[in-house]
């Protein structure tokens, strides 16, 4: 039981991937404050949630107390990640 209690205190890195795009080096070098990069994800679409390097969840972007938040909409099965 002590092992389980100590596992509950481990911190995991949780990242949310909004989308991706391809950009040339030339266009990358032209980026400045205010530049907009178009991603392959539609506005209001689901985002991938990566926990310690593995895609485990799918979420929906929202807001909670004026901060971005993610509502979990799907949990990957063992063979999906």
N, C-alpha and C positions, 0 to 999 in steps of 0.2 A: 504494500500500500504506500509506503514512503516513496518508492520509485515513481509511482503515478503522481503523487503530489508534486514531486520535483519536476516532472515533465510538464505539468500545468503552468509552470512559470517560465518556460522557454519562450523567447521572443522570436517570431517569424517575420520575414520581410513580405509585405503584401503590396503588389504593384498592380495598377490598372492600366491596360493598354488601350488608348483611345482609338488608335488606328495607325496606318502606316502609309508611306508614299515613297516614290523614287524621286531623287533630285540630283541634277548634275553638280559636279564640283563648282563649275562656273556660277550656277544659280545659288548654290550654298554660300559662296563667297560674297554674293550680292545682298544677303540677308541683313536686315537692320531692325532696330526697334520699330514695331508697327507692321512688319512684314507678316503676311498671312500664308500659312502652308496648308494646302488642301489635303485632307486625309481620305482614305478609302472607306471610312465609316460614315453612314448617314447620321445626320443630327437626330438625336433621340434614339439611336440604335443601341444595341447591347455592347458592352465592353468585356474584354477578356480580363480575368483576374488571375494573376500569377502569384502563387505562394511559394516562397523559397525556390524559385526557378521552375516550378511546374504549373501548367495551366490547370487549375482545379475548379474554378468557378466562372460563371457568366453573370454579369451584373448590369444594372440599369442606373445611369447617372441621375442623381437628384440633388437635393439640398436639404440640410438639416441645421438649424440655428445659424443660418447665413454661411455655412461651409459646404463645400462639395461633399457628397456622400454617394455610396453605391449600394443599391438594393440587390441582394442576391436573387437571381431568377432561375438559376440552374446549377447543379453540382455534378461535376464530371464523375462518371463511373471509373473504376480502376483501369479499364482498358482504353479509355478515351484520352488520357493525358499522356 
